[in-house]
């Protein structure tokens, strides 16, 4: 996902100039937030998106996400409607994991 996010940021910047996104731009974005870069994965990603329209990629990806479903989001309102008011569980604070 980090390559996708960096690619989209670079694409937004490139849209103003009409330039194409390249590996150096993506590396610069990822390096600015101390992300580890896997050269093979980056090359594979760029080969996958080369020559494709970003809007079509997003539309295709959105269609794929629709198949995941919403999963379990309706249980709390159903319990409240039935009169079952359970106390919320205490959340543990976790240290943020470094992005790789």
Secondary structure, DSSP 8 states (H G I E B T S, - for coil): -HHHHHHHHHHHHHHHHT----HHHHHHHHHHTT----HHHHHHHHHHHTT--HHHHHHHHHHHHHTT---STTHHHHHHHTT-----------------
